[in-house]
Every structure is written in C-alpha cells, then in structure tokens.
Amino acid sequence: MRGDDELEKNLYRHPERQGLRPEEVYVMQHDIYSLGVCLLEIGLWDTFVRYNPKFDVVEAPGLALELSLEDLRRKRPNAIQEHLVALAKRRLPQLMGEMYTEVVISCLRCLDEDSLDYGDGEDADEKADDDTLVGIQFIEQVLMKLNEISV
C-alpha cells in the first residue's frame, strides 16, 4: 500500500493506485490499465514523458499527452484517466484503427463500475477477487483482439 507522488510514474498507474497512500490493494486490473496507457503511447507513436538523457531526469510531459506539467499537477487522477480515454477516442481510430482503439479503451476502463469487459457487472471489489476470470477475460479482450489486427 506504499506509493509515491512522482507524476511520471502516476501517469501509468490506475487512479486507485496513485499517490503516497494508494486507495486500493493491487489487483491484476491495475496492470491492465497500465498496459492501456502504454498501448495508447505506442498507438500515438510518441511518448507521454520527455526525459533528459544527460541528467537522467524527467523534463516535462511529452507532446502526445496534450497536457502541461501544471495540468498534471492540478488534475485529479480520475480526470487524467478521462483525458487518456478521450485522447484514445479522438486520435487512435485514424492512426491505428477501431479495434486497436477498442482494446486501449477496454484496458483504460477495466475497473470502471459500468465495464463488462472484466466482470459481469458486479462491483470492482468482486471483479478483482477472481484472477483466473480476469486472466481469461484479458486474453479475450486484449490479446485475441490485438492478434486479429492486420496491416
């Protein structure tokens, strides 16, 4: 349950797992969310975090994120999640296609109460308890769909 407040790390963490004292105990869906952020970056062909290799430090958010450092500091974690989903909906279809976009949004929304991709509509606590079910649904919602994409 320990965390940190490093913006460049929190950007890749589910809103429940951000900050010095994360709200929730780790579950597999937290990694699925992080994968969604990485897939979004890949789909946009740009990084969300700009590093200074000379000093091995973060300089600023990458341009693909479309947020300033002040925006990141000011916005609540759920607002960042919504921004990422909106960014995926707006930019990914023309770059990567509808199926890739659906996979990314499914990952970013995997713990939302109204998400049926990783549960049968039960609350998030019940969804998180069955790792086998989550694993099977991950294969169906992410791996199989990514495998169907052809160029």
C-alpha positions, 0 to 999 in steps of 0.5 A, a space after each residue: 500500500 506504499 506509493 509515491 507522488 512522482 507524476 511520471 510514474 502516476 501517469 501509468 498507474 490506475 487512479 486507485 493506485 496513485 499517490 503516497 497512500 494508494 486507495 486500493 490493494 493491487 489487483 491484476 486490473 491495475 496492470 491492465 490499465 497500465 498496459 492501456 496507457 502504454 498501448 495508447 503511447 505506442 498507438 500515438 507513436 510518441 511518448 507521454 514523458 520527455 526525459 533528459 538523457 544527460 541528467 537522467 531526469 524527467 523534463 516535462 510531459 511529452 507532446 502526445 499527452 496534450 497536457 502541461 506539467 501544471 495540468 498534471 499537477 492540478 488534475 485529479 487522477 480520475 480526470 487524467 484517466 478521462 483525458 487518456 480515454 478521450 485522447 484514445 477516442 479522438 486520435 487512435 481510430 485514424 492512426 491505428 484503427 477501431 479495434 486497436 482503439 477498442 482494446 486501449 479503451 477496454 484496458 483504460 476502463 477495466 475497473 470502471 463500475 459500468 465495464 463488462 469487459 472484466 466482470 459481469 457487472 458486479 462491483 470492482 471489489 468482486 471483479 478483482 477477487 477472481 484472477 483466473 476470470 480476469 486472466 481469461 477475460 484479458 486474453 479475450 479482450 486484449 490479446 485475441 483482439 490485438 492478434 486479429 489486427 492486420 496491416 
